[in-house]
Amino acid sequence: MNGDVLLRYAPALLGGFGVTIACWAAGSALGLAIGFAVALGAGAPSRALKGLLRVYVEILRGTPFLMQLFILYAGGPSIGLKLSATAAGVVGLGLYSSAYFSEIFRAGFAAVPRGLIEAAMSVGMAPGDILARVRLPIALVAAAPPIVNTLIVMSKETVVLSIITVPELMYQMQTMAAETFTAFDAIFAMAVFYWCLVEVVSRLGRRVEDRATAFLASRP
């Protein structure tokens, strides 16, 4: 390990790590929002809507993220969609992760006992209240572990963004390795950064799971 090289490139590496976290957080938030909407839409009575959403999910899950990113960034201008590299990376992460989050939410909603929903309907609760007070709390408890796992996977998918010149951690690592011929140092430093990110997400995820379970247990 060359400590002098790492020290010299520390500002660039930290800046790249900041871009990585920002892209991952924004993309994951977008993916969660779209995935939740898709999961709700999948429960709608319209068969056409269900079929359309199923096609959306299967296409995004069945094609590589890199291909989707290239289509969005390089192919977008042909239909008037001009995005910066960073914006394309965030949108790409959001769309790609939404397919997985939608299936997680769908499974979470399926875990809600039908009897609870029928009991809520029998006392005259509105559909919105049933969703917010009955279905959603139980679904979130069931969905919390796979959501955290998917967030961890998405954090590591950010390395692909360097290919479209997003100045995230991998991009800075490649620059450092090319300029100093210290590939091992660059890879080791990147591994440490990503390990720290995954560890933080894992610990926060466990706290969220514990709080969600405790909240559900405390409800009458």
C-alpha positions in Angstrom: 0.0 0.0 0.0 1.3 3.5 -0.9 0.1 5.8 1.8 1.4 8.9 0.0 -0.7 8.1 -3.1 -3.8 7.5 -1.1 -3.3 10.7 0.8 -2.8 12.7 -2.3 -6.0 11.4 -3.9 -8.0 11.4 -0.7 -10.0 14.6 -1.6 -11.0 13.1 -5.0 -11.9 9.7 -3.5 -14.0 11.3 -0.7 -15.7 13.5 -3.3 -16.4 10.5 -5.5 -17.7 8.6 -2.5 -20.1 11.5 -1.8 -21.4 11.4 -5.4 -21.8 7.6 -5.0 -23.9 8.1 -1.8 -26.0 10.9 -3.4 -26.7 8.9 -6.5 -27.5 5.8 -4.6 -29.8 7.6 -2.1 -31.7 9.6 -4.8 -32.0 6.5 -7.1 -33.2 4.3 -4.2 -35.8 6.9 -3.1 -37.1 7.1 -6.6 -37.1 3.3 -7.0 -39.0 2.9 -3.7 -41.6 5.5 -4.8 -42.1 4.0 -8.2 -42.0 0.5 -6.9 -44.7 1.3 -4.3 -46.9 2.8 -6.9 -46.4 -0.2 -9.2 -47.3 -2.6 -6.4 -50.5 -0.6 -5.7 -51.4 -0.6 -9.3 -50.9 -4.3 -9.6 -53.7 -4.7 -7.1 -56.1 -2.6 -9.2 -59.1 -4.3 -10.8 -58.1 -3.3 -14.4 -56.5 -6.3 -16.1 -55.0 -4.1 -18.8 -53.2 -2.0 -16.1 -52.0 -5.2 -14.4 -50.6 -6.5 -17.7 -48.9 -3.3 -18.5 -47.2 -3.1 -15.1 -46.2 -6.8 -15.3 -44.5 -6.1 -18.6 -42.7 -3.1 -17.1 -41.4 -5.2 -14.2 -40.3 -8.1 -16.3 -38.4 -5.9 -18.8 -36.5 -4.1 -16.1 -35.7 -7.2 -14.2 -34.9 -9.2 -17.3 -32.4 -6.9 -18.9 -28.9 -5.8 -17.6 -28.7 -2.5 -15.7 -25.8 -1.4 -17.9 -27.9 -1.8 -21.1 -30.7 0.2 -19.5 -28.3 2.9 -18.5 -26.9 3.2 -22.1 -30.3 3.4 -23.6 -31.3 6.1 -21.2 -28.1 8.2 -21.5 -27.1 7.6 -25.1 -30.5 6.8 -26.6 -32.6 9.4 -24.7 -31.6 12.4 -26.9 -33.1 10.6 -30.0 -36.5 11.1 -28.4 -35.8 14.5 -26.8 -34.7 13.2 -23.4 -31.4 14.9 -22.7 -30.0 14.1 -19.3 -26.6 14.8 -17.7 -24.6 11.7 -16.8 -25.4 12.1 -13.1 -29.2 12.6 -13.8 -29.2 9.6 -16.1 -27.5 7.6 -13.4 -30.0 8.5 -10.8 -33.0 7.9 -13.0 -31.5 4.6 -14.2 -31.0 3.4 -10.7 -34.5 4.4 -9.8 -36.1 2.7 -12.7 -34.0 -0.5 -12.3 -34.6 -0.8 -8.6 -38.3 0.0 -8.9 -38.9 -3.4 -10.5 -37.4 -5.2 -7.5 -39.0 -2.9 -4.9 -42.4 -3.4 -6.6 -42.2 -7.2 -6.1 -41.1 -6.7 -2.5 -44.1 -4.5 -1.8 -46.4 -6.8 -3.6 -45.2 -9.7 -1.5 -45.6 -7.6 1.6 -49.2 -6.8 0.8 -49.8 -10.4 0.1 -48.7 -11.2 3.6 -51.5 -9.2 5.2 -54.2 -11.6 6.5 -57.3 -11.3 4.5 -59.4 -11.5 7.7 -57.9 -8.2 8.9 -58.9 -6.5 5.7 -62.4 -7.9 5.8 -62.8 -6.9 9.5 -61.7 -3.3 8.6 -64.2 -3.2 5.7 -67.0 -4.5 8.0 -66.6 -1.6 10.4 -66.8 0.9 7.5 -63.2 1.9 7.0 -62.5 3.7 3.8 -60.0 2.1 1.3 -57.4 4.7 2.1 -57.7 4.1 5.8 -57.4 0.4 5.3 -54.3 0.9 3.3 -52.7 3.3 5.8 -53.7 1.7 9.0 -54.0 -2.1 8.2 -52.3 -3.2 5.1 -49.3 -0.9 5.0 -47.9 -1.4 8.6 -48.0 -5.2 8.2 -46.6 -5.1 4.7 -43.7 -2.9 5.7 -42.7 -5.2 8.5 -42.7 -8.1 6.1 -40.9 -6.1 3.4 -38.3 -4.5 5.6 -35.6 -7.2 5.3 -35.7 -7.6 1.5 -35.9 -3.8 1.1 -32.7 -3.4 3.1 -31.0 -6.2 1.1 -32.0 -4.6 -2.2 -30.7 -1.2 -1.0 -27.4 -2.9 -0.3 -27.3 -4.4 -3.8 -28.2 -1.0 -5.3 -25.3 0.6 -3.5 -22.9 -1.7 -5.2 -24.6 -1.2 -8.6 -23.4 2.4 -8.6 -20.0 1.3 -9.9 -21.7 0.9 -13.3 -22.3 4.7 -13.4 -18.6 5.3 -14.0 -19.1 4.0 -17.5 -21.2 7.0 -18.5 -18.7 9.3 -16.8 -20.5 10.0 -13.5 -17.7 11.2 -11.2 -18.5 8.7 -8.5 -16.1 6.5 -6.5 -15.3 4.0 -9.3 -14.6 6.8 -11.7 -12.2 8.4 -9.3 -10.5 5.0 -8.6 -10.0 4.4 -12.3 -8.4 7.9 -12.6 -6.1 7.2 -9.6 -5.1 3.9 -11.0 -4.4 5.2 -14.5 -2.4 8.2 -13.2 -0.3 6.3 -10.6 -0.2 2.7 -11.8 -1.4 1.6 -8.3 -4.3 -0.6 -9.3 -4.2 -2.6 -6.1 -4.2 0.4 -3.9 -7.2 1.9 -5.8 -9.2 -1.4 -5.6 -8.4 -1.9 -1.9 -9.5 1.7 -1.1 -12.7 1.2 -3.1 -13.4 -2.0 -1.2 -13.0 -0.2 2.1 -15.4 2.6 1.1 -18.1 0.2 -0.1 -17.7 -2.0 3.0 -18.3 1.1 5.2 -21.4 2.0 3.2 -22.9 -1.5 3.3 -22.2 -1.8 7.0 -23.9 1.5 7.8 -26.9 0.5 5.6 -27.1 -2.9 7.3 -27.1 -1.5 10.8 -29.7 1.2 10.0 -31.8 -1.4 8.3 -31.8 -3.6 11.4 -32.8 -0.7 13.5 -35.7 0.1 11.2 -36.8 -3.6 11.2 -36.7 -3.7 15.0 -38.7 -0.4 15.3 -41.2 -1.6 12.8 -41.7 -4.9 14.5 -42.0 -3.2 17.9 -44.5 -0.7 16.5 -46.7 -3.4 15.1 -46.5 -5.4 18.3 -47.6 -2.4 20.3 -50.8 -1.8 18.2 -54.0 -3.1 19.7 
